[in-house]
């Protein structure tokens, strides 16, 4: 059974030959694994779309899934760069896959994504993390928001996508998904969390302008990607954290009014191309799962069982016939502080519960963080315990 067949069979709620696995991690973990496996380092430049070094790591770990992303194929005009800014594709803290990721940065002051989100990079004992800088916080009118440097869908060119997938996936071995991006999360990152949440109540026109602008762009870009990728793409994936560890970040009524309609538009594009859809939200999202299923979500990531209401047995019992699960291995305690046995015991537990009768892709409950011991990463991906 190929990796692609394994994933597709699991997503059809049938047991494959073994549990399929996925891998997402911070750059520090990728570097550790590259050194451990003795993988050749490549001199990457702007003409490359994928890092062969990191791809070899996936092969060594026998990972079944591959990802291509919206910010891998954008090529904005140089005029958008402000004084002192340069384009960076590879030294990007947010990279969690072999795909390159477009950023513009100004020395060590800040970095911006294609939507103009701005953040600084701060070091810690084991790696780096991003601190958000609220670029639209001072906007007072719709006109102020319109002045922001919003990306144009014409900046995206997916002509290279089919050949890229064929190069990595010569024999149709792997399951490929397209990463769309985020709506609510990006909106508050641009505006500032407190300001945006206040807008939802006091200035809904401001909030809706940002949400609609992002959604319009993502839908147009996704249309281009799926048209170019065709049958080479198996799934689309988008993410919007709408919950904390204890409950939703906003009321369910507000979610239905402000978030769901924009997500419905993204889903409409994906379903028009007959693609399965995986949705990511951290935290306690159980209350939304019935609605997510009705909307057409096929798989839910990242499954954080320490969040309220996210008991694995309950999730599988109540929703396992209609929804697949992706993730589940704890990155907060088990992976960074547990023993190799703790990690493998948790893997077996997740396979026994979430993997029963299919419907499960084994992965960490978010990107594996830089404080995770290498031995625990290797324990997680020990192929002998995937049955």
N, C-alpha and C positions, 0 to 999 in steps of 0.2 A: 504494500500500500504506500503511495507517495504521501508526502506531507500535505499536499493540497487535498487529496482524497480523504486523508485522516481528519483534517479540519472540517471539510464539507460534511462528512459523515457525522461527526460530533454535533455540528450545527443542525443537522436533521434529526437530532435526538435519537441517534442510534449509536451503539458502542462501536468504536473503531478498534483496530488491532492494539492500540495503546493510546493513552491520553495525549492529545496534541499539546504543544507548549509554545509560548511566546516569550520574548525577551525585550525589556525596555530598561535602560539604566542611565545613570549620570556618566559624563565623559570619563570621570576618574575610574569608574568600574570597567569601562571599555578598555582603558589603558592598562589596568592591572591584568585583565584577561589576555590582552594582546601580548604582554610580556610573558605571562605564564605559558601561553601556547607557542611562543617564539614566532609570532606572525610578522611577516615582512611589512615594514612601514612604507607607504607610498608618498611621493611628492605630489600633493594635490594642488590643483589650481582651479580657476574659475570655469574651465571647460569641463570639469568632472561633475557628475551628478551624484555619485555614490562613492563611498570609501571602501575599496576592496579589502583593506585590513580588517575593518569591522565586519564586513560580510563574511570573511573567513572565520572570525570568532563565532558567528551564528552557525556556520557549518560545523565547526568543531563541537559546539554544544548540541548539535542536531535539533535546531529550532525549526519549527514548521511554518511560521508566519513571516511575512515580509511587509514593509510599509513604504509607500511613496507619499509625498506630502505637498500641499499647496505652496508652501514657502520654499520648495525645491526648484520651482519652475518660473518664478517671477523675474522680470528684468526691467525694473523701472528706469525712467530716464535719469541721467546724471544730474539734471537740474534740481531734483528734489533734495540733493545732498546740501546740507548747510555747511558753512565755513568750518574747515577742520575735520569734517566727517569723511570716512572711507567705508567701502563695502567689505564685509567679511562673510564668508560662506562656511568656514570650517571651525575656527576657534570660537565656537558658540556654546555657551553654557547650557542652553536649552536643548541641544541635540541629544536625543535618546536612542537614535537608530543610525544606520550607516548613511542615511540621506543627508545631503548638505542642507543648510538652512540660511536663508537670506537675512542679513542684519546690516544696519549701518551704525558705525560707532565713532566716537570721538575720544581718541586716546584711552585713558582710564577713567574718563568723566562719566560716560553713559553709553548705553546701547539702545537702538530702536528696532522694532520689528517693522514689517512691511506696512502695517496699519498706523505706524507712528507712535505706538506705545513706547514709553521711555522708561528705562530702569538702569540702576547702577548695579555693579557686580561687587560683592563683598566676599572676602576670603574667610574661611573658618579652619578648624584644626585638620580637617580631612579633605576639604575641597572649596567650592564656591557656592554662593546662592544669590538670587536676584532680589533687589529691593525696588518696588514699584515707585515711579515718579509720576504724579498725576498731571498729565499735560493739558487736560481740558477742565481742570478744576475751576478756573477763573472765568470760564465762559458764562455769560449771563443771558444770551439770546440765541435763537436758532441761527441767526446770521453769524454769530461768533462761532458756532459749531461748523457752519458751512465753510468757514475760512481754514479749517484744519486740512492738512494734506492727506486727503482720503485716497487710497489706491484706486486706480482705474483697472477694470477687468482686462483691458487691452494690454496691460503690462505683463500678462501671463501668456506663455507660449508652451504648449504641451506637445509640440511636434516630436520632441526627443523621447517622450514617454514610452511609446510602444517598443522601440528598439532597446531602451534601457531595461524594461521588464524582460524582454526576450534574452538579453545578454546575461542577466542574473538567473533567469528561469528557463534555461536552454531546453530542458526536457519537460517543462510544465510541472516541475517538482513542487514548487512552493505556493502557498496561499497568499495572495496579494490583496492588501486593502489600501484605499486612498484616504488620507487624513485631511479632513475638510477644514478644521479650525473650530472657533468658539464664538458665541454671540454674547450672552449675558456676561460671561467672565471678561471678555475683552472690553465690553462697554464700561464696566465699573473700573477696570484697570486704566482706561483712558480718562475717565471722569474723576476717579477716586471713589472708593467703596462707600464712605459715608455720604458724600455728595450725591452719588448716583442713587442710593437707596432713598435719600430724601426727595430726589427728583421723582421717583416712582409715585410718591404721595403728593408732593407739592407742585411739581413741574412736570407732569407726565408727558407733555409735548416734547420737552427736552430729552427725556429718557427714550421716548419712542423714535425720535429722530436718529439717535445714535444706534439703537437696536435695529431699525429698518435699514440704515445705511450699511451696517455690517452685514446684515442678512442679504440685502440686494447684491453686494459684492460677492459673498460666499456662494450664493446660488448661481450667479453668472460664471464664476470661476469653476465651480463643481461641474456645471454643464459642459464646459470646455474640456475638463479633465476626463469625464466619463465618455464624452464623444470620441476623444482621442484614444483612450485606453480600451474601450469596448470590452470584449470578452476576456481580455487579459487581467482585468480587475474583478475580484470576487466580491468585494465588500467595500462600503464606505464607513468612515468612523468620524464622529464629531464629539466634542466634549464641552460641558458646561457644568461646573461645580455649583449646585444649587442647594447644598446641604452642608451642615456641620456634623460633628460627631453625635449630636443630640437631637437634631431635627432640621427642618428646612430653614434656609437663610431668609426666606420670605414666605408669606402665607400661601397656602395652596390656591386660594382665590387669585392672588396676585400672580402666581406662576401661570395660572390658566389664562389670565388677561394679557400678561406681558411677555412671557417666555414661550409658552406652548405654540402660539400662532407662528412665531418665527421658526421654531423647530419643525413645525408642520410643513413649512415651505421648503426647508432643506430635505425633509423626508420625501416630499413630492418629487423633487428632482431625482433622488436616488432610486425611488421605486419606479419612476418612468423608465429607468435603464435596467430594471429588474435586479437591482443590487440589494443584498442583505445589508442591514445597518447595525453597527455597534455604537452604543452611546456610553459616554463616560460621565459619571458624577461621583465625586468623593462623598463619604459620609452617609447619613441616615436618610435614604431615599425610598424606603419601603412603601410609604404612603402614596408615592407616585407610580409605583410599578404597574398597577392595573391600567393606568392611563398611558404609560409608555408602551405597553403591549398593544393597546387599542390604536395608538398612533402608528404602529408598524415597526417598533424597535425589535430586533431579532436577538441581540446579545447585549448584556449589561456588564460594564467594567467600572471600577476595579474590584468591587466586592470587599468591603472592609468590615469583617465580622465583629470588630470591637465597637462599631458604631451602634447606637440604639436601634433595635428592630431588625438588624441585619444578621440575625441568627441563621446559620447556613441550612440547618435542617428545615426550618420554617420556610426559607426562600425556595428551597428545592421542592418541598411538598406543595406549596401554594402556587408556584409559578413555573416550576421546572418543565412542565409539559409544553409551555408556550414560549419560554424565554431561555436562552443559553447564558452561561456565566463565564466571565473571563477575568482571571486574577485570583485573589483570595489568599495569597501567601503574605503574611504580615511583614511590612517593612519597618514598623515602628519598634517592635520588641524582638520578634523571633529572628529575623535575618541579621540585625546588627548586634544583638546581645545573646542570642541563644547558641547552643552547641550544634554541631553537625547533626547529631541525633535529634535534637529539637526540630531542626528544619525538616528533616526527612519524616519525622512523625507527623508534622503538620502537612506535608505533601500527601502522605498516605491518607490522612483524615480528609483532606479536600477531595481527593480522588474518590474515596469511599462515599462521600456525601454528595458533592456537586457532580461528580462524574458518573453517578449511577444512571444507567440507560442513556448515556451520552449527554450532550448539552453542556460540555465544560471544556474550556481551554485553560490549561494551567499556566499561571504567571504570577508575578508579584502584585501586591495590592496598590502599587504605584511604581514609578521608576525606582529601581534599586539605588539606594543612596550611597554616597561616598564613604560613609562610616561602616559599611558592611564588609566583614572579613571575606577575603577571597574564598576561603575554605567553605563558607556557608553558601556562596554563590554556586560553587561546584557541587555541593551537596544537593542544592535545589534542583540542579539539572542532571543529576545522575540518572542515566537512561534506564537503569535496572529497576527503578521504582515507579516507572510510568504506567505499568500494567494495572 
